[in-house]
């Protein structure tokens, strides 16, 4: 009888969405990390469950033909790009298979006749990441700064001096901070120390960066040390011309939230401009502030938005339901009779209004506030600019959804289903998309197509765009 710590031989069958791999032993599913489909491995049993087994690779008996050497020297320490040991084209095939399995008729009866469009591969698999959030710590004895990411399943910081998925200039700036910051680092276990995080937002088109120093202090305390930090910010900007602004954010709370509510500009600007280009040659320009959401991989974002544009008929009314800085809605401007953007973040709404003007959009409207409440008002309009006093429901040809990883809200989907004839859903989590697709099916919308996109190369993440139409 199989028991914990037994050694078993496994043939790895396929990759799962979580990034783990699947094998079988004596008819029972076995989950194995760091494996590549078609590996033959010797593994130790870690846990035996009623329905599955967890095991750890001890030795690779026969490596998969798709196994490759990771290009990052910290692959085993960082845990970020957890699938760098898989050949890229084969990894894309595995991700496509994951989508096909998750959205099969075996998963749900409403998933018949879905068109699975070709997976969008990343144009660049290195130096693509345009937003970086590093955690800060220090060594116990020398008190030297540690800057990097938590090791997987720990709160131990991996000190990253070279990260191949971010632009090299970010490595250089990070190293300068590591060597020259003298005001102390945050120690999580003691909840003490000053510098907590470093955030950098990089414009791949303009080659400019805004840098934010997150401090473990209240804003009221800042005057005591402002001159020292301002001098450091000025030194950074003098050393690196790519830095267009340095900001300081105040987050004294012991929380998983990276930034606090108050930010002050120390030097320069508090935004960058990012350009995107559609396949038909149109240039779009976006103002993006520190707190505003923007896709971190611009070439893949362009391909996703081109896919969205191909779904939209000319002269359509479009609801950009969680519109952010207006990225998608503006990209669709040449297909839109009118764009209505709804966004909760004040910072993003401010950027969106600027972006509509920058891109010469003529017929648009922006609403800032709780999305569900605004959607409800579209169904039962009060006297607003949108309704021009008419007491009748507003409707749209298309609603664009781009929710966070947790997916959309059921109530919001119920309201949107009453507002739009078609829904274009951009997802960064196929699991929550699957859940929301079932809700939409019950509300009368059928998924017609889905196309995966590799926004985060060599990770388990799968971005996608889906089209739903009212039956």
C-alpha positions in Angstrom: 0.0 0.0 0.0 1.4 3.4 -1.0 2.4 5.7 1.9 4.1 9.0 2.5 7.8 9.2 1.5 7.5 6.2 -0.9 9.5 6.6 -4.1 7.5 6.2 -7.3 8.2 6.5 -11.0 5.9 8.9 -13.0 5.4 10.0 -16.6 4.3 13.6 -16.7 1.2 14.0 -18.8 0.3 17.6 -19.1 0.5 21.1 -17.5 -2.4 22.4 -15.4 -3.5 26.1 -15.0 -1.8 26.4 -11.6 1.6 25.7 -13.1 1.8 22.3 -11.6 1.9 19.2 -13.7 -0.3 16.1 -13.8 0.7 12.4 -13.8 -1.1 9.3 -12.6 -0.1 6.4 -10.3 -2.2 3.4 -9.9 -5.2 5.3 -11.3 -4.8 8.2 -9.0 -3.9 11.8 -10.1 -0.5 13.0 -9.0 0.4 16.7 -8.9 4.1 17.5 -9.3 5.8 20.9 -9.4 8.8 21.9 -11.6 7.9 19.1 -14.1 7.6 19.3 -17.9 5.1 17.2 -19.8 6.7 14.0 -21.1 9.3 13.9 -18.3 9.9 10.5 -16.8 10.8 11.1 -13.2 11.5 9.5 -9.8 9.4 11.3 -7.2 8.8 11.2 -3.4 5.3 11.0 -2.2 4.6 14.1 0.0 0.9 13.7 0.7 -1.8 11.1 -0.1 -5.3 12.4 -0.3 -8.5 10.5 -1.0 -8.6 11.8 -4.6 -5.0 12.7 -5.4 -1.3 12.5 -4.5 1.3 15.3 -4.2 4.8 14.3 -5.0 8.2 16.0 -5.4 10.8 15.2 -8.1 13.9 13.5 -6.8 15.5 12.7 -10.2 14.7 13.1 -13.9 15.1 9.6 -15.4 14.3 10.8 -19.0 13.9 14.5 -19.6 11.1 15.8 -21.8 12.2 16.9 -25.3 10.5 20.1 -24.3 12.5 20.7 -21.2 15.1 23.5 -21.5 17.6 25.3 -19.3 16.0 28.4 -17.6 17.5 31.7 -18.8 17.3 33.3 -15.4 20.0 32.4 -12.9 17.4 32.9 -10.0 14.8 30.5 -11.5 14.9 28.2 -8.5 15.1 31.0 -5.9 12.7 33.7 -7.1 9.6 31.7 -8.1 8.3 34.4 -10.4 8.7 32.9 -13.9 7.9 29.4 -12.7 7.8 27.8 -16.2 11.1 28.9 -17.7 12.1 25.2 -17.9 9.6 24.6 -20.7 10.3 25.4 -24.4 8.2 28.4 -25.4 6.1 27.2 -28.3 5.3 24.0 -26.5 4.2 26.0 -23.4 1.9 28.0 -25.6 0.4 24.7 -26.9 -0.1 23.6 -23.3 -1.8 26.9 -22.4 -4.2 26.5 -25.4 -5.0 23.0 -24.3 -5.8 24.3 -20.8 -8.3 26.8 -22.2 -9.9 24.1 -24.4 -10.3 21.8 -21.4 -11.6 24.5 -19.1 -14.2 25.7 -21.7 -15.3 22.3 -23.0 -18.7 20.7 -22.9 -17.4 18.4 -20.2 -17.0 21.5 -18.0 -20.3 23.1 -18.8 -23.2 22.4 -21.2 -23.2 26.1 -22.4 -19.7 25.8 -23.9 -20.7 24.1 -27.2 -19.4 25.4 -30.5 -16.9 27.9 -29.0 -14.3 29.1 -31.5 -10.8 28.8 -30.0 -8.7 31.3 -31.9 -4.9 31.0 -32.2 -3.1 31.8 -29.0 -1.4 35.3 -29.0 2.3 34.7 -28.3 4.5 37.3 -26.7 6.6 39.3 -29.2 9.2 39.6 -26.5 9.8 37.1 -23.7 12.6 39.2 -22.1 12.6 42.8 -20.9 8.9 43.2 -21.5 7.7 44.1 -18.0 6.8 47.8 -17.8 5.7 47.9 -14.1 7.9 46.6 -11.3 7.1 46.4 -7.6 10.1 45.4 -5.4 10.0 44.6 -1.7 12.8 45.9 0.5 14.6 44.3 3.4 18.2 44.2 4.8 20.8 41.7 5.8 21.0 40.9 9.5 24.7 41.7 10.1 25.9 44.2 7.4 22.4 45.9 7.1 22.9 46.0 3.3 19.7 46.6 1.4 17.8 43.6 -0.1 15.6 44.4 -3.1 13.6 41.8 -4.9 10.6 39.5 -4.5 9.5 37.0 -1.9 10.7 33.4 -2.5 7.7 31.2 -3.3 5.5 30.5 -0.3 7.7 32.5 2.1 8.3 36.1 3.2 12.0 35.8 2.6 13.3 38.3 0.0 15.3 37.1 -3.0 17.9 39.8 -3.6 17.6 40.4 -7.4 20.4 42.2 -9.1 19.4 41.0 -12.6 15.9 40.3 -13.8 15.8 39.3 -17.5 12.0 40.1 -17.8 12.4 43.8 -17.0 14.4 46.5 -18.9 18.1 46.6 -18.0 17.8 50.2 -16.9 15.5 49.1 -14.1 18.3 46.8 -12.8 20.7 49.7 -12.9 18.4 52.0 -11.0 17.7 49.3 -8.4 21.4 48.6 -7.9 22.1 52.3 -7.4 19.4 52.5 -4.7 20.7 49.3 -3.1 24.2 50.8 -2.8 23.3 54.4 -2.0 20.1 54.5 0.2 21.3 55.1 3.7 18.0 55.8 5.6 17.2 52.3 6.6 15.0 49.4 5.3 11.7 48.0 6.5 12.0 44.8 8.6 8.7 42.9 8.3 9.1 40.7 11.4 9.8 43.7 13.6 7.5 46.1 11.7 10.3 48.7 11.8 12.4 50.6 9.3 11.8 53.1 6.7 11.9 52.0 3.0 9.2 49.4 2.4 8.8 49.1 -1.4 10.1 50.5 -4.7 7.7 50.9 -7.6 8.8 51.7 -11.1 6.5 52.4 -14.1 8.3 52.3 -17.4 7.1 53.6 -20.8 8.4 51.3 -23.4 7.6 53.9 -26.1 9.1 57.0 -24.5 11.8 55.2 -22.5 10.8 57.1 -19.3 10.3 56.0 -15.7 8.4 57.3 -12.7 9.8 55.9 -9.5 7.9 55.7 -6.2 9.5 55.1 -2.8 7.0 53.6 -0.3 7.8 54.5 3.3 6.7 52.9 6.5 5.7 56.3 7.9 2.8 58.7 8.1 2.7 61.8 6.0 2.7 64.0 9.1 6.1 62.6 10.0 7.6 63.4 6.6 8.9 66.9 7.3 11.5 65.5 9.7 13.4 63.8 6.8 11.9 65.3 3.7 15.1 67.2 2.8 17.2 64.0 2.9 14.8 62.1 0.7 14.4 65.0 -1.7 18.2 65.1 -2.1 18.2 61.4 -2.8 15.5 61.9 -5.4 17.4 64.7 -7.1 20.5 62.5 -7.1 18.6 59.7 -8.8 17.2 62.0 -11.5 20.6 63.5 -12.1 22.2 60.1 -12.4 19.5 58.5 -14.7 17.9 60.8 -17.3 15.3 58.1 -18.0 13.7 58.9 -14.6 11.1 61.6 -15.3 9.8 61.8 -11.7 10.3 60.5 -8.2 7.4 60.2 -5.8 7.1 59.2 -2.1 4.1 57.2 -0.8 3.2 56.7 2.9 2.1 53.3 4.1 2.7 52.7 7.8 0.1 49.9 8.0 1.1 46.3 8.4 -0.8 45.0 5.5 -0.5 43.2 2.1 -1.4 46.4 0.4 1.7 47.8 -1.2 0.9 51.5 -1.2 -1.0 53.9 1.1 -3.5 56.5 0.2 -1.2 59.6 0.2 1.5 60.2 -2.4 3.7 63.3 -2.8 5.9 64.3 -5.8 9.5 64.9 -4.8 10.9 65.8 -8.2 9.6 65.9 -11.7 6.4 64.4 -13.1 4.0 61.9 -11.6 3.1 60.1 -14.9 4.5 58.7 -18.1 3.1 58.6 -21.6 2.7 55.1 -23.2 2.0 54.7 -26.9 0.3 51.7 -28.4 -0.2 51.0 -32.1 -3.0 49.0 -33.8 -2.3 46.7 -36.7 -3.9 49.1 -39.0 -1.3 51.8 -38.2 -3.2 54.0 -35.8 -1.1 55.5 -32.9 -2.7 55.9 -29.5 -1.1 57.8 -26.6 -2.0 57.3 -22.9 -1.1 59.3 -19.8 -0.5 56.7 -17.0 -0.1 57.7 -13.4 1.4 55.7 -10.5 -1.9 54.3 -9.3 -3.6 53.8 -12.7 -3.9 50.3 -14.1 -2.1 49.7 -17.4 -1.2 46.4 -19.0 2.5 45.6 -18.3 3.3 44.0 -21.6 2.4 46.6 -24.3 2.9 44.5 -27.5 0.6 41.8 -26.1 -1.9 44.4 -25.0 -1.9 45.8 -28.6 -2.7 42.3 -30.0 -5.5 41.9 -27.4 -7.0 45.2 -28.3 -6.7 44.5 -32.0 -8.7 41.3 -31.3 -11.3 43.4 -29.5 -11.5 45.8 -32.4 -12.2 42.9 -34.8 -15.2 42.0 -32.8 -16.8 45.4 -32.9 -19.0 46.6 -35.7 -18.5 50.2 -37.0 -20.7 53.0 -35.5 -21.3 51.1 -32.3 -22.1 52.4 -28.8 -19.6 51.0 -26.3 -19.7 50.7 -22.5 -16.1 50.6 -21.2 -17.4 49.1 -17.9 -14.2 49.2 -15.8 -12.4 51.6 -18.1 -9.3 52.6 -16.1 -7.3 55.2 -18.1 -9.5 54.6 -21.2 -7.0 52.2 -22.8 -9.4 49.8 -24.5 -12.2 52.3 -25.2 -9.9 54.7 -26.9 -8.3 51.9 -29.0 -11.8 51.2 -30.3 -12.5 54.9 -31.1 -12.7 54.4 -34.9 -15.4 51.8 -34.4 -17.4 53.8 -31.9 -20.4 56.1 -32.3 -20.0 56.8 -28.6 -17.8 55.6 -25.8 -19.1 55.6 -22.2 -16.4 54.9 -19.6 -17.1 53.9 -16.0 -14.3 53.8 -13.4 -14.0 54.0 -9.6 -10.5 55.3 -9.3 -10.3 59.1 -9.3 -6.7 59.0 -10.5 -7.6 56.7 -13.4 -10.6 58.9 -14.4 -8.4 62.0 -14.4 -6.0 60.2 -16.7 -8.9 58.9 -18.9 -10.3 62.4 -19.5 -6.9 63.6 -20.5 -6.4 60.5 -22.8 -9.7 61.0 -24.6 -8.5 64.5 -25.5 -5.0 63.4 -26.4 -6.5 60.9 -28.9 -9.0 63.4 -30.4 -12.0 61.3 -29.3 -15.1 63.4 -30.0 -18.1 61.5 -28.6 -17.4 60.1 -25.1 -18.6 60.3 -21.6 -16.8 59.5 -18.3 -18.4 58.5 -15.0 -16.4 58.2 -11.8 -17.8 56.2 -8.9 -19.1 52.8 -7.9 -19.6 50.9 -11.1 -22.7 49.0 -10.0 -24.5 52.1 -8.9 -23.7 53.8 -12.2 -24.9 50.8 -14.1 -28.1 50.8 -12.1 -28.7 54.4 -13.0 -28.3 53.5 -16.7 -31.2 51.1 -16.3 -33.3 53.6 -14.3 -31.9 56.9 -15.5 -32.1 60.1 -13.5 -31.6 63.4 -15.2 -28.0 63.3 -16.3 -26.0 64.3 -19.3 -26.1 60.7 -20.4 -29.9 60.6 -20.5 -30.6 64.2 -21.3 -33.6 64.0 -19.0 -35.2 61.1 -20.8 -36.7 58.5 -18.4 -35.7 55.5 -20.4 -33.1 52.8 -20.1 -29.8 53.3 -21.8 -28.5 50.5 -23.9 -25.2 49.7 -25.6 -24.1 47.6 -28.6 -21.1 46.3 -26.7 -19.9 46.2 -23.1 -16.2 45.8 -22.5 -15.2 44.1 -19.3 -11.6 43.9 -18.1 -12.0 42.9 -14.4 -9.2 42.1 -11.9 -8.0 38.5 -11.2 -11.0 37.8 -9.0 -13.3 38.3 -11.9 -16.5 40.2 -12.1 -19.3 40.6 -9.6 -22.5 38.6 -10.1 -24.7 41.5 -9.5 -22.7 43.6 -11.9 -23.0 41.0 -14.6 -26.7 40.8 -14.1 -27.0 44.6 -14.6 -24.6 44.6 -17.6 -26.6 41.8 -19.2 -29.6 44.2 -19.3 -27.5 47.0 -20.8 -25.6 45.4 -23.7 -26.3 43.2 -26.7 -22.8 41.8 -26.8 -20.0 41.5 -24.2 -16.3 41.5 -24.8 -14.5 40.1 -21.7 -10.8 40.5 -21.2 -9.6 38.1 -18.5 -6.4 37.6 -16.6 -7.7 34.4 -14.9 -9.5 31.7 -16.8 -10.9 30.1 -13.6 -12.9 33.2 -12.8 -13.7 33.8 -16.5 -15.2 30.2 -16.5 -17.3 31.0 -13.5 -18.5 34.3 -15.0 -19.2 32.7 -18.4 -21.6 30.3 -16.6 -23.4 33.2 -15.0 -23.6 35.0 -18.3 -25.0 31.9 -19.9 -27.8 31.8 -17.3 -28.4 35.4 -18.2 -28.9 34.6 -21.9 -25.4 35.2 -23.2 -23.4 32.5 -25.0 -19.6 32.5 -25.3 -18.9 32.5 -29.1 -15.1 32.7 -29.1 -12.1 32.8 -26.9 -8.5 33.7 -27.6 -5.6 33.2 -25.2 -2.7 35.7 -24.9 0.7 35.3 -23.2 0.9 38.6 -21.2 3.3 37.0 -18.8 5.7 34.7 -20.7 7.1 31.6 -19.0 4.5 31.8 -16.1 1.3 29.9 -15.6 -0.8 33.1 -16.2 -3.2 33.1 -19.1 -4.8 36.3 -20.4 -7.7 35.9 -22.8 -10.4 37.8 -24.7 -13.9 36.3 -25.2 -16.9 37.4 -27.1 -20.4 36.8 -25.6 -23.6 37.4 -27.5 -27.2 37.5 -26.3 -29.1 34.5 -27.6 
